[in-house]
Amino acid sequence: MMSASQRQSAPESKLESLQCHFTWDLDPSRSKLLRLKDKLEDIGTEQGNIWMGHIYNLQGFIQYQLGCMEEARRLLSRATEAVNQLRHADKGPWLVVNYGNLAWLHHHQGEEEESQAYLLKVDALMKEYPPPSEDELHAEVYAEKAWTLMKFSKDQKLLAADYFQRALRMQPDRVEWQTSRVIALVSANKHSETGVNPDVLEQMKMATEQDPENLYLAVHYLEQRARKGEWIQDEARDLTSKILVNPVSSYSGLKALLRLYRQHLSVDEAMDVAEEALRDHPEERYLTRCTALCYKWKIIFFRDGRLKQSVVDRAVSLYEEVISLYPHASLVKKIDLANIHAKSSGGLAKAEEMYKELLESDLEPADKQMLYNCYAKYLHFDRQQHRLSLQYHQRAADIPEQSFFRDNSVRVLERIKERRGNRGGSRGGSHRGSHRGSRMDR
C-alpha cells in the first residue's frame, strides 16, 4: 500500500515527465515575458494561421507566469480548439503539449482531479500515437518545442533548427516545419556581416520554392542574396506590393523588408513603404511601430546635412504613440525617443532628461545593462563626455548577463585599454561601437 508521501509524489513525477511549456526550462524575466506577450499578439491569429495552436499555448503559459490564471486557462482552451480545427480532428499527437500544459495549470491551481484527467489524456495519446522510440519525441512535439524556443531564446536557434530537423525526418512533407527550420538557421546568423554560408543559402532557395507563399522567408532570402552582392532592388519592390496587400502580421515580412530597404536601397523608400502601409491600416499598432523604426533609422543612422524639423516631429509623434501602444516594451522605445531628441536641433536637454528618468527607474539587471550600454553611447557621441561614457560601459560590463549589450561594452573597454597601452597611457579619444552598431532597431 502506498504511503501518503508516495501518493503525493506520484502525480508530481508524472507531471515532470510531460513534454510541455512547464517542463521546458522556460524561465525568463517578467519584462521579457511582457515583451514576448506583445510580440505574440502582433503575429495575429487570423483564420487559417498554421501556428494558432502554438501561439495560444505559449500565450497561455506566459499568462500563467504573469499570474493571470483565468486568462491562461482561456488561452489554453483556445489552443485545444484551434489545433483540432486546423487538423480537422478532435484528437491526435498535436494535443500532447496542450494537454500537458493544462495538466500543470490545474495542478498549480490545486485542481488535482482535473490535472489527473489531462494526465490520462496524454497517456492515451501516447499509446495511440507512440513516438518512433523511447528516446525520441513525437514529430508534433519536436516541432512545437522548436517553435517555442525560437520565440523564447535567441541563444537556442540552432537547437530549434535541430528539433525541426528531427520532426521532418518523421514527417518530411510538412513544409511549414522546413521553412521554420531554415528561418531558425538564418536567425542564428543574423548579425554576421557576410551572411549565411552557401549551404544554408541553398536550403533557403529550396525552401522558398517549396513554400512560395511565405513572404517572410522570401524577404530573408532576398536579404541574404543582397549580402552576397546580388542586385535585388527590382525583386524587393515586387515583393513590397505583395506584402502590402496581405493581412497585417509580424509574420508578413514587412519589418524585414523595411530593414532590407534600409541596408540595400534607401531609408527614404523604407519610410515611404511604411507610411503607405500605415495609411491603409491606421488601426494596426504593429505598423505604427514599423513606421517609427524607419524614422529612427533616418534620424540616427542616415543624417546627411541639416535634419528637417518635420521629420523629427513625425518621429517624436510616432514614438510617443508606440510607447502608449506597447507599454511593456516602453524602455526600448523611450531610449529610442531620447536618442531621436539628442540628434535634433536643441534636443539634448530633453534627451538628458529622459535618460536621467530612466536611470532612476527600477529595472531588472538585463534591462539595466541595456540602458547603461545605450547611455554610454549617447554620452560619447552626443555629449562628448568620453570618460563618463566609459564608466557606464563598465557598469554594463559588470552586470553578469550575457547579451549583445554586455559584449558591446566589453569590446569598447578592451579597445580603449589596448589603445592606451599602445600609446603609453594616453587618455580620451573616441571609441567605436556607435549607434550604427546597435541592436535597438527592433
C-alpha positions as CSV (number, residue, x, y, z in Angstrom):
1,M,0.0,0.0,0.0
2,M,1.4,3.4,-1.0
3,S,2.2,5.9,1.8
4,A,0.8,9.4,1.8
5,S,4.1,10.9,0.6
6,Q,4.3,8.3,-2.2
7,R,0.7,9.2,-3.3
8,Q,1.7,12.9,-3.3
9,S,4.9,12.4,-5.3
10,A,3.5,10.1,-8.0
11,P,1.4,12.8,-9.8
12,E,4.3,15.3,-9.5
13,S,6.7,12.8,-11.2
14,K,4.2,12.2,-13.9
15,L,3.9,16.0,-14.4
16,E,7.6,16.4,-14.6
17,S,7.8,13.8,-17.3
18,L,5.4,15.6,-19.6
19,Q,6.6,17.5,-22.7
20,C,5.1,21.0,-22.4
21,H,6.0,24.6,-21.7
22,F,6.0,23.9,-18.0
23,T,8.9,21.4,-18.3
24,W,11.0,23.1,-21.0
25,D,13.0,25.3,-18.6
26,L,11.4,28.5,-19.9
27,D,12.3,30.9,-17.2
28,P,12.7,34.5,-18.5
29,S,12.4,37.7,-16.6
30,R,9.0,39.4,-16.2
31,S,10.0,42.2,-18.5
32,K,10.9,39.7,-21.2
33,L,7.6,37.8,-20.7
34,L,5.7,41.1,-21.2
35,R,7.6,41.9,-24.4
36,L,7.0,38.4,-25.7
37,K,3.3,38.7,-24.9
38,D,3.3,41.8,-27.2
39,K,5.2,40.0,-30.0
40,L,2.8,37.1,-30.0
41,E,-0.2,39.4,-30.2
42,D,1.4,41.0,-33.3
43,I,1.6,37.7,-35.1
44,G,-2.1,37.5,-35.2
45,T,-4.4,34.5,-35.1
46,E,-6.5,35.1,-38.2
47,Q,-8.4,32.1,-39.6
48,G,-6.1,29.5,-41.1
49,N,-2.9,30.6,-39.3
50,I,-1.0,27.3,-39.1
51,W,0.6,28.3,-35.8
52,M,-2.5,29.2,-34.0
53,G,-2.3,26.3,-31.5
54,H,1.3,27.1,-30.8
55,I,0.5,30.8,-30.3
56,Y,-2.3,30.1,-27.9
57,N,-0.3,27.5,-25.9
58,L,2.6,29.9,-25.4
59,Q,0.3,32.8,-24.6
60,G,-1.4,30.7,-22.0
61,F,1.9,29.8,-20.4
62,I,3.0,33.4,-20.4
63,Q,-0.2,34.5,-18.7
64,Y,0.3,31.8,-16.1
65,Q,3.8,33.1,-15.4
66,L,2.4,36.6,-15.1
67,G,-0.2,35.4,-12.5
68,C,-3.2,35.7,-14.8
69,M,-4.7,32.2,-14.2
70,E,-8.1,32.7,-15.8
71,E,-6.6,34.2,-18.9
72,A,-4.1,31.3,-19.0
73,R,-7.0,28.8,-18.8
74,R,-8.9,30.6,-21.6
75,L,-5.9,30.7,-23.9
76,L,-5.0,27.1,-23.3
77,S,-8.6,26.1,-24.1
78,R,-8.4,28.2,-27.3
79,A,-5.3,26.3,-28.2
80,T,-7.2,23.0,-28.0
81,E,-9.9,24.3,-30.2
82,A,-7.6,25.9,-32.7
83,V,-5.3,22.9,-33.3
84,N,-8.2,20.5,-33.6
85,Q,-9.8,22.8,-36.1
86,L,-6.6,23.0,-38.2
87,R,-6.2,19.2,-38.1
88,H,-9.9,18.6,-38.8
89,A,-9.9,16.1,-35.9
90,D,-10.6,16.1,-32.2
91,K,-7.6,14.1,-31.1
92,G,-4.1,13.5,-32.2
93,P,-0.4,13.9,-31.2
94,W,-0.7,17.6,-31.7
95,L,-2.5,17.8,-28.4
96,V,0.3,16.3,-26.3
97,V,1.8,19.7,-25.4
98,N,-1.5,21.4,-24.9
99,Y,-2.8,18.7,-22.6
100,G,0.5,18.8,-20.7
101,N,0.1,22.5,-20.1
102,L,-3.5,22.0,-18.9
103,A,-2.4,19.3,-16.5
104,W,0.2,21.6,-15.0
105,L,-2.2,24.6,-14.8
106,H,-4.9,22.6,-13.0
107,H,-2.2,21.2,-10.7
108,H,-0.9,24.6,-9.8
109,Q,-4.4,25.7,-9.0
110,G,-5.0,22.8,-6.7
111,E,-7.5,21.1,-9.1
112,E,-5.9,17.6,-8.9
113,E,-8.8,15.7,-10.4
114,E,-8.8,17.9,-13.5
115,S,-5.0,17.6,-13.6
116,Q,-5.2,13.8,-13.4
117,A,-7.8,13.8,-16.2
118,Y,-5.3,15.5,-18.5
119,L,-2.5,13.2,-17.5
120,L,-4.7,10.3,-18.5
121,K,-5.5,12.0,-21.8
122,V,-1.7,12.4,-22.5
123,D,-1.2,8.7,-21.7
124,A,-4.0,7.7,-24.1
125,L,-2.5,9.8,-26.9
126,M,1.0,8.4,-26.3
127,K,-0.4,4.8,-26.5
128,E,-2.4,5.5,-29.7
129,Y,0.2,7.7,-31.3
130,P,3.6,6.4,-30.0
131,P,6.8,8.2,-30.9
132,P,9.3,6.2,-33.0
133,S,11.3,5.1,-30.0
134,E,11.6,5.7,-26.2
135,D,14.3,8.2,-26.5
136,E,12.6,10.3,-29.2
137,L,9.7,12.7,-29.1
138,H,6.7,12.7,-31.4
139,A,7.2,14.9,-34.5
140,E,4.5,17.3,-33.4
141,V,6.2,17.7,-30.0
142,Y,9.6,18.4,-31.6
143,A,8.0,21.0,-33.9
144,E,6.2,22.9,-31.1
145,K,9.2,22.8,-28.9
146,A,11.3,24.2,-31.7
147,W,8.8,26.9,-32.5
148,T,8.7,27.9,-28.8
149,L,12.5,28.1,-28.4
150,M,12.7,30.3,-31.5
151,K,10.4,32.8,-29.7
152,F,11.9,32.4,-26.2
153,S,15.6,32.4,-26.7
154,K,17.9,33.9,-29.2
155,D,20.6,31.6,-28.0
156,Q,18.8,28.4,-28.9
157,K,18.0,29.0,-32.6
158,L,20.4,26.2,-33.7
159,L,18.7,23.8,-31.2
160,A,15.4,24.8,-32.6
161,A,16.6,24.1,-36.1
162,D,17.8,20.6,-34.9
163,Y,14.3,19.9,-33.4
164,F,12.6,20.9,-36.6
165,Q,15.0,18.6,-38.5
166,R,14.1,15.7,-36.2
167,A,10.4,16.4,-36.8
168,L,11.0,16.4,-40.5
169,R,12.7,13.0,-40.5
170,M,9.4,11.6,-39.3
171,Q,7.1,13.8,-41.4
172,P,9.1,15.2,-44.4
173,D,6.1,16.6,-46.1
174,R,5.5,19.4,-43.5
175,V,6.5,22.4,-45.5
176,E,6.0,24.9,-42.6
177,W,8.4,23.0,-40.5
178,Q,11.1,23.1,-43.2
179,T,10.5,26.8,-43.7
180,S,10.8,27.4,-39.9
181,R,14.0,25.3,-39.7
182,V,15.6,27.4,-42.4
183,I,14.5,30.7,-40.7
184,A,16.0,29.4,-37.4
185,L,19.3,28.8,-39.1
186,V,19.2,32.3,-40.7
187,S,18.3,33.9,-37.3
188,A,21.3,32.2,-35.7
189,N,23.5,34.1,-38.2
190,K,21.5,37.3,-38.1
191,H,24.4,39.6,-37.1
192,S,27.0,38.0,-39.4
193,E,28.4,40.7,-41.8
194,T,28.9,38.1,-44.6
195,G,25.5,36.3,-44.1
196,V,24.9,32.6,-44.1
197,N,27.1,30.0,-45.6
198,P,26.5,28.7,-49.1
199,D,24.8,25.5,-47.8
200,V,22.2,27.4,-45.8
201,L,21.7,29.8,-48.7
202,E,20.9,26.8,-50.9
203,Q,18.5,25.5,-48.3
204,M,16.8,28.9,-48.3
205,K,16.4,28.7,-52.0
206,M,14.8,25.3,-51.8
207,A,12.5,26.4,-49.0
208,T,11.3,29.4,-51.0
209,E,10.5,27.1,-53.9
210,Q,8.6,24.7,-51.6
211,D,6.8,27.5,-49.8
212,P,6.3,30.3,-52.3
213,E,3.5,32.0,-50.3
214,N,5.7,32.6,-47.3
215,L,6.8,36.2,-47.9
216,Y,8.6,36.4,-44.6
217,L,11.0,33.7,-45.8
218,A,11.2,35.4,-49.3
219,V,12.4,38.7,-47.8
220,H,15.1,37.0,-45.7
221,Y,16.3,35.0,-48.8
222,L,16.4,38.2,-50.8
223,E,18.4,39.9,-48.0
224,Q,20.9,37.1,-47.8
225,R,21.4,37.3,-51.6
226,A,21.9,41.1,-51.3
227,R,24.7,40.5,-48.8
228,K,26.4,38.3,-51.4
229,G,26.4,41.3,-53.7
230,E,23.4,40.4,-55.9
231,W,21.2,43.2,-57.4
232,I,17.9,42.7,-55.7
233,Q,16.2,46.1,-56.0
234,D,13.6,45.1,-58.6
235,E,12.7,42.0,-56.7
236,A,12.4,43.9,-53.5
237,R,9.9,46.3,-54.9
238,D,7.9,43.5,-56.5
239,L,7.8,41.8,-53.1
240,T,6.7,45.0,-51.5
241,S,3.5,45.1,-53.5
242,K,2.7,41.5,-52.4
243,I,3.4,42.2,-48.7
244,L,1.3,45.3,-48.6
245,V,-1.9,43.5,-49.8
246,N,-1.5,40.7,-47.3
247,P,-3.1,40.7,-43.8
248,V,-1.1,42.7,-41.2
249,S,1.1,40.5,-39.1
250,S,4.6,40.4,-37.8
251,Y,4.9,37.2,-39.9
252,S,4.1,39.2,-43.1
253,G,7.7,40.1,-43.7
254,L,7.2,43.8,-43.6
255,K,9.7,44.6,-40.9
256,A,12.4,42.5,-42.5
257,L,11.6,44.2,-45.9
258,L,12.0,47.7,-44.4
259,R,15.4,46.6,-43.0
260,L,16.3,45.3,-46.5
261,Y,15.4,48.8,-47.9
262,R,17.5,50.5,-45.3
263,Q,20.5,48.4,-45.9
264,H,20.4,47.9,-49.7
265,L,18.1,50.5,-51.2
266,S,17.3,53.7,-49.3
267,V,15.9,54.6,-45.9
268,D,13.6,57.2,-47.6
269,E,12.0,54.4,-49.6
270,A,11.6,52.4,-46.4
271,M,9.8,55.3,-44.8
272,D,7.5,55.7,-47.8
273,V,6.6,51.9,-47.7
274,A,5.9,52.0,-44.0
275,E,3.8,55.2,-44.3
276,E,1.8,53.6,-47.1
277,A,1.1,50.5,-45.0
278,L,0.0,52.7,-42.1
279,R,-2.3,54.8,-44.2
280,D,-4.0,51.6,-45.4
281,H,-4.3,50.2,-41.8
282,P,-4.2,53.1,-39.4
283,E,-5.6,51.0,-36.6
284,E,-2.7,48.5,-36.6
285,R,-0.2,49.2,-33.8
286,Y,2.4,46.9,-35.4
287,L,2.5,49.2,-38.5
288,T,2.9,52.3,-36.2
289,R,5.9,50.5,-34.7
290,C,7.4,49.7,-38.1
291,T,7.0,53.3,-39.3
292,A,8.5,54.7,-36.1
293,L,11.5,52.4,-36.7
294,C,12.1,53.8,-40.2
295,Y,12.1,57.4,-38.9
296,K,14.6,56.4,-36.2
297,W,16.9,55.0,-38.9
298,K,16.6,58.2,-40.9
299,I,17.5,60.4,-37.9
300,I,20.1,58.3,-36.1
301,F,21.8,56.4,-38.8
302,F,21.4,58.4,-42.0
303,R,21.8,62.1,-41.3
304,D,23.1,63.9,-44.3
305,G,23.2,67.6,-43.7
306,R,20.5,69.5,-41.8
307,L,17.7,67.4,-40.4
308,K,14.2,68.6,-41.3
309,Q,12.2,69.5,-38.3
310,S,9.1,67.9,-39.9
311,V,11.0,64.5,-39.9
312,V,11.9,64.9,-36.2
313,D,8.3,65.9,-35.3
314,R,6.9,62.9,-37.1
315,A,9.4,60.6,-35.4
316,V,8.6,62.0,-32.0
317,S,4.8,61.7,-32.6
318,L,5.2,58.1,-33.8
319,Y,7.4,57.1,-30.8
320,E,5.1,58.6,-28.3
321,E,2.2,56.7,-29.8
322,V,4.3,53.5,-29.9
323,I,5.1,53.9,-26.2
324,S,1.4,54.1,-25.3
325,L,0.6,51.1,-27.6
326,Y,3.4,48.9,-26.2
327,P,3.7,49.9,-22.5
328,H,5.6,46.6,-21.8
329,A,8.3,47.5,-24.3
330,S,8.5,51.1,-23.4
331,L,12.1,51.0,-22.1
332,V,13.5,50.3,-25.6
333,K,11.2,52.9,-27.2
334,K,12.0,55.6,-24.6
335,I,15.7,55.0,-25.3
336,D,15.0,55.4,-29.0
337,L,13.0,58.6,-28.4
338,A,15.8,60.0,-26.2
339,N,18.3,59.4,-29.0
340,I,16.0,61.0,-31.5
341,H,15.8,64.1,-29.3
342,A,19.6,64.1,-29.0
343,K,20.1,64.2,-32.7
344,S,17.6,67.0,-33.2
345,S,18.3,70.7,-33.0
346,G,18.1,71.8,-29.4
347,G,17.0,68.4,-28.2
348,L,19.9,67.5,-26.0
349,A,18.3,68.8,-22.8
350,K,15.2,66.7,-23.5
351,A,17.3,63.6,-24.2
352,E,19.3,64.1,-21.0
353,E,16.0,64.5,-19.0
354,M,14.6,61.2,-20.4
355,Y,17.8,59.3,-19.8
356,K,18.1,60.6,-16.2
357,E,14.5,59.5,-15.6
358,L,15.2,56.0,-17.0
359,L,18.4,55.7,-14.9
360,E,16.4,56.4,-11.8
361,S,13.8,53.8,-12.6
362,D,13.6,50.3,-11.0
363,L,14.8,47.9,-13.7
364,E,15.8,44.2,-13.9
365,P,19.5,43.5,-14.4
366,A,19.3,42.8,-18.2
367,D,17.3,45.9,-18.8
368,K,19.6,48.0,-16.7
369,Q,22.6,46.6,-18.7
370,M,20.9,47.6,-22.0
371,L,20.3,51.1,-20.6
372,Y,23.8,51.6,-19.4
373,N,25.2,50.5,-22.8
374,C,22.9,52.9,-24.7
375,Y,23.5,55.7,-22.3
376,A,27.3,55.2,-22.7
377,K,27.0,55.6,-26.4
378,Y,24.8,58.7,-26.0
379,L,27.4,60.3,-23.7
380,H,30.2,59.6,-26.1
381,F,28.6,60.5,-29.4
382,D,26.1,63.2,-28.5
383,R,27.6,64.8,-25.4
384,Q,31.3,64.2,-26.0
385,Q,31.7,63.1,-22.4
386,H,34.1,60.3,-23.0
387,R,35.3,59.4,-19.5
388,L,31.7,59.2,-18.2
389,S,30.8,57.1,-21.2
390,L,33.4,54.6,-20.3
391,Q,32.1,54.5,-16.7
392,Y,28.7,53.4,-18.0
393,H,30.2,50.9,-20.4
394,Q,32.0,49.5,-17.3
395,R,28.7,49.4,-15.4
396,A,27.1,47.5,-18.3
397,A,30.0,45.0,-18.4
398,D,29.8,44.4,-14.7
399,I,26.3,43.1,-14.8
400,P,26.6,39.3,-15.2
401,E,24.0,38.9,-18.0
402,Q,25.2,37.5,-21.4
403,S,23.8,39.8,-24.1
404,F,24.7,41.8,-27.1
405,F,24.9,45.0,-24.9
406,R,27.4,43.5,-22.5
407,D,29.5,42.2,-25.3
408,N,29.5,45.6,-27.0
409,S,30.5,47.4,-23.8
410,V,33.3,44.9,-23.2
411,R,34.6,45.4,-26.7
412,V,34.7,49.1,-26.3
413,L,36.5,48.9,-23.0
414,E,39.1,46.4,-24.4
415,R,39.8,48.6,-27.4
416,I,40.3,51.6,-25.1
417,K,42.6,49.6,-22.9
418,E,44.6,48.4,-25.9
419,R,44.8,51.9,-27.4
420,R,46.0,53.3,-24.2
421,G,48.6,50.6,-23.9
422,N,49.9,51.2,-27.4
423,R,50.1,55.0,-26.8
424,G,51.8,54.7,-23.5
425,G,48.7,55.5,-21.4
426,S,47.3,58.4,-23.5
427,R,43.7,59.3,-22.4
428,G,40.5,60.2,-24.0
429,G,39.9,59.6,-27.7
430,S,36.9,58.1,-29.5
431,H,35.6,54.6,-29.4
432,R,33.8,52.7,-32.0
433,G,30.5,50.9,-31.5
434,S,28.3,53.8,-32.5
435,H,24.5,53.8,-32.7
436,R,25.1,52.2,-36.2
437,G,26.2,49.0,-34.4
438,S,23.3,49.0,-32.0
439,R,20.6,46.3,-31.8
440,M,18.0,48.9,-30.9
441,D,16.5,48.7,-34.4
442,R,13.9,46.2,-33.3
